[in-house]
């Protein structure tokens, strides 16, 4: 019997150009998240990025809305 790896989803977000310039952009966040998932034996199923700047409720950003939607579906 083979163990099926747990699925993981990644949410990456930058809120300023400074984050990108200092090496904390979407790509580096995704790489670090994938590395973490690999250490835990997770299979990354999806990645949701957001590049929205400014204040406001981040739970309404498109990437977060998609992440939450997929997460809800997976737990039902």
C-alpha positions, 0 to 999 in steps of 0.5 A: 500500500502506498501513502498518498502525499498530502496536498498543499496550496501556496499563497504568495503576496507582495504589497510593495515594489520594495519587497520585490527589490529586496528579494522577497517577491512572489518567486522567492516566496514560492520557492521557499514555500515549495522547499518547506512543502518538500521537507514535510512530504507535501505535494503542491497542487496549486499556487495563488499569487497576489500583487495588490498593494495598498491597504484594505482587507487582504481576504478580498484579494483575488489570490486569497479568495481563490485560496480560501475557495479551494481550501473550503472545497478540499475540507468538505 
